Amino acid sequence: MRLPSPLSTFFQSATWRWVGRVLLKTAVIFVALNLLFAWAYPMEALGKLSLYNLVWPGRLRLPYGEDPAKDYNLSLYNVPAMFHSHTLMQDKAADEFRVLVIGDSATWGWFLQNKDALSGRLNAGGYRTEGGKRLIFYNLGYPVMSLTKDLMLLDEAMRYQPDLILWPVTLESFARSRQLDHPLLQNNPQRVRRLIAAYHLDLAPNDPRFVDPGFLQRSIVGQRRELANLMRLQSLGLAWGATGIDQDIHADIPLRKTDLEDDLSWKDLQKPVTLDEQILVFDVLAAGVTRAGDIPVLIVNEPMFISDGENSDIRYNSFYPRWAYDQYRTLLAARAQANGWDYLDLWDSIPPDQFTDTPVHLTPAGEQMLADILGPEVVQRAQ
């Protein structure tokens, strides 16, 4: 049996010492980088690093998706990343009159291609001001209904030289008790708290739904999912640019209910009550107009499906009992008049057969009808 030489034993020992030193140094660097990342917490700065509008074309609506493999899209909570993927980030042309369209999934265009969403239909109209500027409409709608979510996105959008804000709203977005249900708000507590403080909003800055990551949760390891989403959003730009697909639209879209429940409830209210500022967030709507400053804001009570089926005498649709919606319309009109807001009520302007899966989602033809109404209204205000 041949015994190992002293020289080979020495080199084996030296190799293991070297490997140990490398592993130790790597571990120290890894820990140091995580601590530095947690201290600096550069997630919003990283969100501004984007291949969109450079390598990939900018998206026509804010990223939102449930199945990246089919949608070529995904939902994430990094607001700068959402905006820096959008065509809004392109330089404003000298002959451009920039209109930002905010709102809920009806504005975003649920079950609609980009060309058929409200902004797409308005852009297809080729509207111009009397001075010859082109009206360019940017879709900044985002699914799930919350005026506070709209306000947060408007606050960010004001950085990008708007000339007019078009803001479709509906009663569902006004419920104070549901304002902070939106995960986009819950995962941006500092933005929301700043708005609460700046505009004295009657919302709880310490709401338990807010996600406040601790120091270790702000590390690279703690933020690994969010960092992966940033990279996934960039990687999906190739498929988006090649196909223009950012939403998997089903061949058979389920229709909204025509026959309704014998039910007077709305949100947390089980029976008719008098609606007021404690229930509806008119203060958030006012904050949005104030945030816009000198930029005109056109508030639109968006169209909705009006049923003629069973129990339609007590409910307009699956969203709204008549008692709640009628009060809302009266209150919104009164607030608009008292505050001098530019307001347009289009609640019954689209035929019932032009609504799809919910009382506020329109067909392409319905969106065209709405665009035909709103286009001239915006042109009039753009002079």
C-alpha positions as CSV (number, residue, x, y, z in Angstrom):
1,M,0.0,0.0,0.0
2,R,1.4,3.3,-1.1
3,L,1.2,6.1,1.5
4,P,0.5,9.7,0.5
5,S,3.7,11.8,0.3
6,P,4.1,14.7,2.7
7,L,4.1,17.1,-0.3
8,S,0.7,15.9,-1.6
9,T,-0.7,16.1,1.9
10,F,0.5,19.7,2.1
11,F,-1.1,20.7,-1.2
12,Q,-4.4,19.0,-0.3
13,S,-4.4,20.9,3.0
14,A,-3.5,24.2,1.2
15,T,-6.3,23.6,-1.4
16,W,-8.9,23.2,1.3
17,R,-7.6,26.2,3.2
18,W,-7.9,28.2,0.0
19,V,-11.4,27.0,-0.7
20,G,-12.4,27.8,2.9
21,R,-11.0,31.4,2.6
22,V,-12.9,31.9,-0.7
23,L,-16.2,30.7,0.8
24,L,-15.7,32.8,3.9
25,K,-14.9,35.9,1.8
26,T,-17.9,35.2,-0.5
27,A,-20.2,34.9,2.6
28,V,-18.9,38.1,4.0
29,I,-19.4,40.0,0.7
30,F,-22.9,38.4,0.4
31,V,-23.9,39.5,3.8
32,A,-22.4,43.0,3.3
33,L,-24.2,43.5,0.0
34,N,-27.5,42.5,1.6
35,L,-27.0,44.9,4.5
36,L,-26.0,47.7,2.2
37,F,-29.1,47.0,0.0
38,A,-31.4,47.0,3.0
39,W,-29.9,50.3,4.2
40,A,-30.2,52.0,0.8
41,Y,-33.3,50.1,-0.3
42,P,-33.0,51.2,-4.0
43,M,-36.1,49.3,-5.3
44,E,-37.7,52.5,-6.8
45,A,-34.4,53.5,-8.4
46,L,-34.0,50.1,-9.9
47,G,-37.6,50.3,-11.3
48,K,-36.4,53.2,-13.4
49,L,-33.9,51.0,-15.3
50,S,-35.9,49.9,-18.3
51,L,-35.4,48.5,-21.8
52,Y,-38.8,49.8,-22.8
53,N,-38.9,52.7,-25.2
54,L,-35.2,51.8,-25.9
55,V,-35.0,48.2,-27.0
56,W,-38.6,47.2,-26.6
57,P,-41.5,49.4,-27.6
58,G,-43.3,51.1,-24.6
59,R,-46.4,49.5,-23.4
60,L,-49.8,51.1,-24.1
61,R,-51.1,50.5,-20.6
62,L,-49.7,49.9,-17.2
63,P,-48.5,46.3,-16.6
64,Y,-51.1,44.1,-15.1
65,G,-51.5,40.4,-15.7
66,E,-52.3,37.1,-14.1
67,D,-50.5,34.7,-16.4
68,P,-47.3,36.0,-17.9
69,A,-47.0,33.0,-20.2
70,K,-50.3,34.0,-22.0
71,D,-50.5,37.8,-21.2
72,Y,-46.9,38.7,-21.8
73,N,-47.6,40.9,-18.8
74,L,-47.5,40.7,-15.0
75,S,-48.6,42.6,-11.9
76,L,-46.0,44.2,-9.7
77,Y,-45.9,46.9,-7.1
78,N,-43.0,49.0,-8.2
79,V,-44.6,52.2,-9.4
80,P,-41.5,53.6,-11.3
81,A,-41.1,50.3,-13.1
82,M,-44.8,50.4,-14.2
83,F,-44.4,53.9,-15.6
84,H,-41.0,53.3,-17.2
85,S,-42.4,50.5,-19.2
86,H,-45.1,52.8,-20.6
87,T,-45.1,54.9,-23.8
88,L,-45.7,57.9,-21.5
89,M,-41.9,57.9,-20.9
90,Q,-41.2,59.0,-24.5
91,D,-40.3,62.6,-25.1
92,K,-43.3,64.9,-25.5
93,A,-43.5,66.1,-29.1
94,A,-43.8,69.8,-29.8
95,D,-47.2,69.4,-31.5
96,E,-48.6,67.0,-28.8
97,F,-51.5,67.9,-26.4
98,R,-51.0,65.2,-23.8
99,V,-54.1,63.7,-22.2
100,L,-53.7,61.2,-19.3
101,V,-56.7,58.9,-18.8
102,I,-56.8,57.4,-15.3
103,G,-59.4,55.1,-13.7
104,D,-60.2,51.4,-13.1
105,S,-60.3,48.3,-15.2
106,A,-62.9,49.8,-17.5
107,T,-60.3,52.5,-18.4
108,W,-57.5,49.9,-18.6
109,G,-59.6,47.8,-21.0
110,W,-60.6,44.5,-19.5
111,F,-61.1,41.9,-22.2
112,L,-60.1,44.5,-24.8
113,Q,-57.1,44.8,-27.1
114,N,-55.3,48.1,-26.6
115,K,-56.8,49.5,-29.8
116,D,-60.3,48.9,-28.4
117,A,-59.7,50.4,-25.0
118,L,-61.0,53.9,-24.4
119,S,-57.6,55.5,-25.0
120,G,-57.0,53.5,-28.2
121,R,-60.4,54.5,-29.6
122,L,-59.8,58.2,-28.7
123,N,-56.4,58.1,-30.3
124,A,-57.9,56.5,-33.5
125,G,-60.2,59.6,-33.7
126,G,-57.3,61.8,-34.7
127,Y,-58.5,64.7,-32.6
128,R,-56.6,68.0,-32.8
129,T,-56.9,71.4,-31.0
130,E,-57.8,74.5,-32.9
131,G,-54.1,75.3,-33.0
132,G,-53.3,72.1,-34.7
133,K,-51.8,70.1,-31.8
134,R,-52.5,66.4,-31.8
135,L,-54.4,65.0,-28.8
136,I,-52.5,62.0,-27.6
137,F,-54.3,59.9,-25.0
138,Y,-52.3,57.8,-22.5
139,N,-54.0,54.8,-20.8
140,L,-53.1,55.0,-17.1
141,G,-56.1,53.1,-15.9
142,Y,-55.4,50.2,-13.5
143,P,-57.7,47.3,-12.5
144,V,-59.5,47.2,-9.1
145,M,-61.6,50.2,-8.0
146,S,-60.2,52.7,-5.6
147,L,-60.0,56.5,-5.9
148,T,-56.9,56.4,-3.7
149,K,-55.2,54.1,-6.2
150,D,-56.1,56.6,-8.9
151,L,-54.7,59.5,-6.8
152,M,-51.4,57.7,-6.3
153,L,-51.0,57.0,-10.0
154,L,-52.0,60.5,-10.8
155,D,-49.5,61.8,-8.4
156,E,-46.7,59.9,-10.2
157,A,-48.1,60.8,-13.7
158,M,-48.0,64.6,-13.0
159,R,-44.2,64.3,-13.5
160,Y,-44.7,63.8,-17.2
161,Q,-46.1,67.0,-18.6
162,P,-49.8,66.4,-18.9
163,D,-52.1,69.0,-20.5
164,L,-55.4,67.5,-19.4
165,I,-56.5,64.7,-17.1
166,L,-59.5,62.6,-18.0
167,W,-60.8,60.8,-14.9
168,P,-63.7,58.3,-15.3
169,V,-65.2,57.3,-11.9
170,T,-68.0,55.2,-10.5
171,L,-69.6,54.6,-7.1
172,E,-67.6,51.4,-6.6
173,S,-64.4,53.4,-6.4
174,F,-65.7,55.7,-3.6
175,A,-66.3,53.3,-0.8
176,R,-64.1,54.6,2.1
177,S,-63.9,51.2,3.9
178,R,-62.5,49.6,0.8
179,Q,-60.0,52.2,-0.3
180,L,-56.9,50.4,0.9
181,D,-57.9,46.9,-0.2
182,H,-55.8,47.4,-3.3
183,P,-52.5,45.5,-3.1
184,L,-50.8,48.3,-5.1
185,L,-51.6,50.7,-2.3
186,Q,-50.8,48.2,0.5
187,N,-47.3,47.7,-1.0
188,N,-46.6,51.4,-1.4
189,P,-47.3,52.7,2.1
190,Q,-44.9,55.6,2.0
191,R,-46.5,57.0,-1.1
192,V,-50.0,56.7,0.3
193,R,-49.0,58.1,3.7
194,R,-47.5,61.1,2.0
195,L,-50.8,61.7,0.1
196,I,-52.8,61.3,3.3
197,A,-50.7,63.9,5.1
198,A,-50.5,66.3,2.2
199,Y,-54.2,66.4,1.5
200,H,-55.5,65.6,5.0
201,L,-57.3,62.5,3.8
202,D,-59.6,60.7,6.2
203,L,-57.7,57.4,5.8
204,A,-55.6,55.7,8.4
205,P,-51.8,56.1,7.9
206,N,-51.2,53.1,10.1
207,D,-53.8,50.9,8.5
208,P,-52.8,47.2,9.3
209,R,-53.1,46.4,5.6
210,F,-50.0,48.4,4.8
211,V,-46.9,46.3,4.1
212,D,-43.9,47.8,5.9
213,P,-40.9,45.6,5.3
214,G,-38.4,45.3,8.2
215,F,-34.7,45.8,7.7
216,L,-34.0,42.2,6.7
217,Q,-37.0,42.2,4.5
218,R,-35.5,45.1,2.6
219,S,-32.4,43.0,1.8
220,I,-31.6,41.3,-1.5
221,V,-32.8,38.0,-0.1
222,G,-36.0,39.7,1.3
223,Q,-36.7,41.4,-2.0
224,R,-35.9,38.5,-4.2
225,R,-39.4,38.1,-5.5
226,E,-39.7,41.8,-6.3
227,L,-36.3,41.8,-8.0
228,A,-37.4,38.8,-10.0
229,N,-40.5,40.6,-11.1
230,L,-38.5,43.6,-12.3
231,M,-36.4,41.3,-14.5
232,R,-39.5,39.4,-15.7
233,L,-41.1,42.6,-16.7
234,Q,-38.1,43.5,-18.8
235,S,-37.8,40.0,-20.3
236,L,-41.5,40.1,-21.4
237,G,-40.8,43.2,-23.5
238,L,-39.6,41.0,-26.4
239,A,-42.8,39.0,-26.6
240,W,-44.9,42.2,-26.1
241,G,-43.0,44.0,-28.8
242,A,-43.4,41.1,-31.2
243,T,-47.1,40.4,-30.6
244,G,-48.7,43.5,-29.1
245,I,-50.4,41.1,-26.6
246,D,-50.6,42.1,-23.0
247,Q,-53.9,40.4,-22.1
248,D,-55.2,36.9,-22.8
249,I,-58.7,37.6,-24.0
250,H,-61.0,34.6,-23.8
251,A,-63.0,33.6,-26.8
252,D,-66.2,33.3,-24.7
253,I,-66.5,36.3,-22.3
254,P,-69.0,35.6,-19.5
255,L,-71.8,38.2,-19.5
256,R,-72.9,40.4,-16.6
257,K,-76.0,39.4,-14.7
258,T,-79.4,40.6,-16.0
259,D,-81.5,38.8,-13.4
260,L,-80.4,40.2,-10.1
261,E,-80.7,39.1,-6.4
262,D,-83.4,40.5,-4.2
263,D,-80.8,42.4,-2.2
264,L,-80.5,46.0,-1.1
265,S,-76.9,45.8,0.2
266,W,-73.9,47.7,-1.1
267,K,-70.5,46.9,0.2
268,D,-70.6,46.8,4.0
269,L,-74.1,48.4,4.1
270,Q,-76.8,45.8,4.4
271,K,-79.8,48.2,4.0
272,P,-80.4,51.7,2.7
273,V,-78.7,54.6,4.6
274,T,-77.9,58.2,3.9
275,L,-74.6,58.4,2.1
276,D,-72.1,61.1,3.2
277,E,-68.4,61.9,3.4
278,Q,-67.9,59.3,6.1
279,I,-68.9,56.6,3.6
280,L,-67.7,58.1,0.3
281,V,-64.3,59.5,-0.4
282,F,-65.0,62.9,-1.9
283,D,-61.9,64.2,-0.1
284,V,-59.8,61.9,-2.3
285,L,-61.4,63.1,-5.5
286,A,-60.8,66.7,-4.3
287,A,-57.2,65.8,-3.6
288,G,-56.8,64.6,-7.2
289,V,-58.1,67.9,-8.6
290,T,-55.8,69.8,-6.3
291,R,-52.8,67.7,-7.2
292,A,-53.4,68.5,-10.9
293,G,-53.0,72.2,-10.1
294,D,-53.4,74.3,-13.2
295,I,-53.9,71.2,-15.4
296,P,-57.6,70.7,-16.3
297,V,-59.4,67.7,-14.9
298,L,-62.5,66.3,-16.6
299,I,-64.3,64.0,-14.1
300,V,-66.6,61.5,-15.9
301,N,-69.3,59.4,-14.1
302,E,-68.6,56.4,-16.4
303,P,-71.4,54.5,-18.1
304,M,-72.8,51.4,-16.5
305,F,-75.1,48.5,-17.4
306,I,-78.8,49.1,-16.5
307,S,-80.7,45.8,-16.1
308,D,-84.3,45.3,-17.0
309,G,-84.4,41.8,-15.6
310,E,-85.6,40.3,-12.3
311,N,-85.3,42.6,-9.3
312,S,-84.2,45.5,-11.6
313,D,-86.7,47.6,-9.7
314,I,-84.4,47.6,-6.7
315,R,-81.0,47.2,-8.3
316,Y,-79.5,48.7,-11.4
317,N,-77.1,45.9,-11.8
318,S,-75.0,43.4,-9.7
319,F,-72.9,46.3,-8.4
320,Y,-75.5,48.8,-7.3
321,P,-78.8,49.0,-5.5
322,R,-80.8,51.9,-6.8
323,W,-80.9,53.7,-3.4
324,A,-77.1,53.9,-3.2
325,Y,-76.4,54.8,-6.8
326,D,-79.1,57.5,-7.0
327,Q,-77.7,59.1,-3.9
328,Y,-74.2,58.9,-5.3
329,R,-75.1,60.7,-8.5
330,T,-76.9,63.4,-6.6
331,L,-74.0,63.9,-4.2
332,L,-71.3,63.9,-7.0
333,A,-73.2,66.4,-9.0
334,A,-73.6,68.7,-6.0
335,R,-69.9,68.4,-5.0
336,A,-68.8,69.1,-8.5
337,Q,-71.0,72.2,-8.7
338,A,-70.0,73.4,-5.2
339,N,-66.2,73.0,-6.0
340,G,-66.3,74.2,-9.6
341,W,-65.2,70.8,-10.9
342,D,-65.5,70.0,-14.6
343,Y,-68.0,67.1,-14.5
344,L,-69.8,65.0,-17.1
345,D,-72.4,62.4,-16.1
346,L,-72.6,59.6,-18.7
347,W,-74.1,56.9,-16.4
348,D,-76.8,55.8,-18.9
349,S,-75.2,56.8,-22.2
350,I,-74.3,53.3,-23.5
351,P,-76.9,50.7,-24.4
352,P,-77.1,47.7,-22.1
353,D,-76.1,45.2,-24.8
354,Q,-72.6,46.8,-25.0
355,F,-71.5,45.6,-21.6
356,T,-69.6,42.4,-21.1
357,D,-68.6,40.6,-17.9
358,T,-69.3,43.4,-15.3
359,P,-71.6,46.4,-15.2
360,V,-68.7,48.8,-16.3
361,H,-66.8,46.8,-18.9
362,L,-67.7,47.6,-22.4
363,T,-67.5,45.9,-25.8
364,P,-65.3,47.4,-28.5
365,A,-68.4,49.0,-30.0
366,G,-69.4,50.4,-26.6
367,E,-65.9,51.9,-26.2
368,Q,-66.3,53.5,-29.6
369,M,-69.6,55.0,-28.5
370,L,-68.0,56.4,-25.4
371,A,-65.0,57.8,-27.3
372,D,-67.4,59.5,-29.8
373,I,-69.0,61.3,-26.8
374,L,-65.7,62.1,-24.9
375,G,-63.5,63.0,-27.9
376,P,-65.3,66.3,-28.7
377,E,-65.7,67.1,-25.0
378,V,-61.9,66.9,-24.6
379,V,-61.3,68.9,-27.7
380,Q,-63.5,71.6,-26.4
381,R,-61.5,71.8,-23.2
382,A,-58.2,71.6,-25.0
383,Q,-58.6,75.0,-26.7
